[in-house]
Amino acid sequence: MLSHVSESRRGAPGLAASGAEANRKIGEKAVRVDGDVIEALLIPAASLPARLAVRLGKRAKVAVIA
């Protein structure tokens, strides 16, 4: 599972400078995963490995969760 958008934990893609900023952006509904707005801090993956397109504003990266 992807815990937040910061690179500091769980191998997320590092689109936010910190976990606190990532949480704020999720609260502002500024984060999208595979085109869907993220409203929760945890995102369930249907199967592993999972390839997710994560977007924060105009910035985007692909995260591979093994």
LINBELZI-V549482 format. One line per field, one symbol per residue. burial: 1 if it has 16 or more other C-alpha atoms within 10 Angstrom, else 0. A space follows every 10 residues. Layout:
burial = ???
//
This chain:
burial = 1111111000 1111110110 0110110011 1110000110 0000000000 0101110001 001010
//
